[in-house]
């Protein structure tokens, strides 16, 4: 398993087994440890139901207050919440889990709007 430090996002695991972790997370050892544990529990596949469930059910693993402090102090972490983004090394990257999640939220919002 290869861990690469990057200046953006929070952390991602890719199909080649590489985990990219924001280099500033080292200033937050407890958050870093929880994030790395989360990424190690993912599979190397592009998409699996296991990974989707893991992303939806694992917010309790990280201290949310510490995570919020980290995000506010390092604005480039907001890239983590984009379903599609570009990096020089990897090119265009699609986070299928986020695409599914955002699509589901949009459908719910449209249904709620139509009902009201």
ABEGO torsion letter per residue (X at the ends): XBBBBBABEABBBBAAGBBBBBAAAAABAAAAAAAAAAAAABBABABBAAAAAAAAAAAAABBAAAAAAAAAABAAAAAAABABBBBAAAEBBBBAAAAAAAAAAAAAAAAAAAAX
